[in-house]
Amino acid sequence: MEEFPGGLQFHRKKESMKKIMSGDSNAYIFHMSWTTNKDNKLKFFEQMGEWYLNKQCIGKEAHEITDGNSGILDSNVDGVLTKHCC
């Protein structure tokens, strides 16, 4: 469960969340289950610094946010996405 934490950890497992937020966790995906409605899920992911979709990209199709060849527009040379939609 440590690799796939979710809303249960967020809402009820304070020590697990401290470990995740400090980077001392093996988690590589976080699902905000146990959380009501999309608005709350978005708010909690934003508070954690784990929301990567920019508002200007919501509702756009893939061809509108990709360069058509190698992926997301505006990724920098280090492979870190800086100005991106998702």
CYANA upper distance limits for C-alpha pairs under 8 A (distance plus 0.5 A):
  1 MET  CA      5 PRO  CA      6.48
  2 GLU  CA     25 SER  CA      7.76
  2 GLU  CA     26 ASN  CA      7.00
  2 GLU  CA     27 ALA  CA      6.31
  3 GLU  CA     25 SER  CA      8.27
  3 GLU  CA     26 ASN  CA      5.93
  3 GLU  CA     27 ALA  CA      4.34
  3 GLU  CA     28 TYR  CA      6.37
  3 GLU  CA     29 ILE  CA      7.34
  4 PHE  CA     27 ALA  CA      6.31
  4 PHE  CA     28 TYR  CA      7.27
  4 PHE  CA     29 ILE  CA      5.93
  4 PHE  CA     30 PHE  CA      6.28
  4 PHE  CA     31 HIS  CA      7.76
  5 PRO  CA      9 GLN  CA      6.67
  5 PRO  CA     27 ALA  CA      7.25
  5 PRO  CA     29 ILE  CA      7.55
  5 PRO  CA     30 PHE  CA      5.71
  5 PRO  CA     31 HIS  CA      6.97
  6 GLY  CA     10 PHE  CA      6.92
  6 GLY  CA     30 PHE  CA      5.83
  6 GLY  CA     31 HIS  CA      4.94
  6 GLY  CA     32 MET  CA      5.43
  6 GLY  CA     33 SER  CA      6.01
  6 GLY  CA     34 TRP  CA      7.97
  7 GLY  CA     11 HIS  CA      6.37
  7 GLY  CA     31 HIS  CA      7.06
  7 GLY  CA     32 MET  CA      4.92
  7 GLY  CA     33 SER  CA      4.96
  7 GLY  CA     34 TRP  CA      5.17
  7 GLY  CA     35 THR  CA      6.40
  8 LEU  CA     12 ARG  CA      6.11
  8 LEU  CA     13 LYS  CA      7.36
  8 LEU  CA     33 SER  CA      7.48
  8 LEU  CA     34 TRP  CA      6.29
  9 GLN  CA     13 LYS  CA      4.93
  9 GLN  CA     14 LYS  CA      7.52
  9 GLN  CA     16 SER  CA      6.72
  9 GLN  CA     17 MET  CA      6.85
 10 PHE  CA     14 LYS  CA      7.62
 10 PHE  CA     16 SER  CA      8.49
 10 PHE  CA     17 MET  CA      6.60
 10 PHE  CA     32 MET  CA      8.31
 11 HIS  CA     34 TRP  CA      8.36
 13 LYS  CA     17 MET  CA      6.93
 14 LYS  CA     18 LYS  CA      6.75
 15 GLU  CA     19 LYS  CA      6.81
 16 SER  CA     20 ILE  CA      6.79
 17 MET  CA     21 MET  CA      6.50
 18 LYS  CA     22 SER  CA      6.52
 19 LYS  CA     23 GLY  CA      6.77
 19 LYS  CA     24 ASP  CA      5.54
 19 LYS  CA     25 SER  CA      6.10
 20 ILE  CA     24 ASP  CA      6.47
 20 ILE  CA     25 SER  CA      5.51
 20 ILE  CA     26 ASN  CA      8.49
 20 ILE  CA     27 ALA  CA      7.59
 21 MET  CA     48 MET  CA      8.08
 32 MET  CA     41 LYS  CA      6.53
 32 MET  CA     45 PHE  CA      8.50
 35 THR  CA     40 ASN  CA      7.36
 35 THR  CA     41 LYS  CA      6.76
 36 THR  CA     40 ASN  CA      6.91
 36 THR  CA     41 LYS  CA      7.71
 37 ASN  CA     41 LYS  CA      7.05
 38 LYS  CA     42 LEU  CA      6.55
 39 ASP  CA     43 LYS  CA      6.66
 40 ASN  CA     44 PHE  CA      6.63
 41 LYS  CA     45 PHE  CA      6.70
 42 LEU  CA     46 GLU  CA      6.57
 42 LEU  CA     51 TRP  CA      7.79
 43 LYS  CA     47 GLN  CA      6.67
 44 PHE  CA     48 MET  CA      6.78
 45 PHE  CA     49 GLY  CA      6.74
 45 PHE  CA     50 GLU  CA      5.55
 45 PHE  CA     51 TRP  CA      5.79
 46 GLU  CA     50 GLU  CA      6.34
 46 GLU  CA     51 TRP  CA      5.62
 52 TYR  CA     85 CYS  CA      7.84
 52 TYR  CA     86 CYS  CA      5.98
 53 LEU  CA     57 CYS  CA      7.41
 53 LEU  CA     58 ILE  CA      7.92
 53 LEU  CA     84 HIS  CA      8.24
 53 LEU  CA     85 CYS  CA      5.69
 53 LEU  CA     86 CYS  CA      4.90
 54 ASN  CA     58 ILE  CA      7.59
 54 ASN  CA     84 HIS  CA      7.55
 54 ASN  CA     85 CYS  CA      5.51
 54 ASN  CA     86 CYS  CA      7.21
 55 LYS  CA     85 CYS  CA      8.31
 56 GLN  CA     85 CYS  CA      7.84
 57 CYS  CA     65 ILE  CA      7.82
 57 CYS  CA     85 CYS  CA      5.61
 57 CYS  CA     86 CYS  CA      8.14
 58 ILE  CA     85 CYS  CA      8.46
 60 LYS  CA     64 GLU  CA      6.74
 60 LYS  CA     65 ILE  CA      7.80
 61 GLU  CA     65 ILE  CA      7.55
 62 ALA  CA     66 THR  CA      6.58
 63 HIS  CA     67 ASP  CA      7.84
 63 HIS  CA     68 GLY  CA      7.11
 65 ILE  CA     72 ILE  CA      6.68
 65 ILE  CA     73 LEU  CA      6.58
 65 ILE  CA     84 HIS  CA      8.32
 65 ILE  CA     85 CYS  CA      7.13
 66 THR  CA     70 SER  CA      8.37
 66 THR  CA     71 GLY  CA      5.82
 66 THR  CA     72 ILE  CA      4.87
 66 THR  CA     73 LEU  CA      5.54
 67 ASP  CA     71 GLY  CA      6.45
 67 ASP  CA     72 ILE  CA      6.70
 67 ASP  CA     73 LEU  CA      5.89
 72 ILE  CA     84 HIS  CA      7.11
 72 ILE  CA     85 CYS  CA      8.12
 72 ILE  CA     86 CYS  CA      8.39
 73 LEU  CA     83 LYS  CA      8.07
 73 LEU  CA     84 HIS  CA      6.81
 74 ASP  CA     81 LEU  CA      7.51
 74 ASP  CA     82 THR  CA      7.25
 74 ASP  CA     83 LYS  CA      6.00
 74 ASP  CA     84 HIS  CA      6.72
 75 SER  CA     79 GLY  CA      6.85
 75 SER  CA     80 VAL  CA      6.68
 75 SER  CA     81 LEU  CA      4.92
 75 SER  CA     82 THR  CA      6.39
 75 SER  CA     83 LYS  CA      7.26
 75 SER  CA     84 HIS  CA      7.51
 76 ASN  CA     80 VAL  CA      6.31
 76 ASN  CA     81 LEU  CA      6.59
 76 ASN  CA     82 THR  CA      7.15
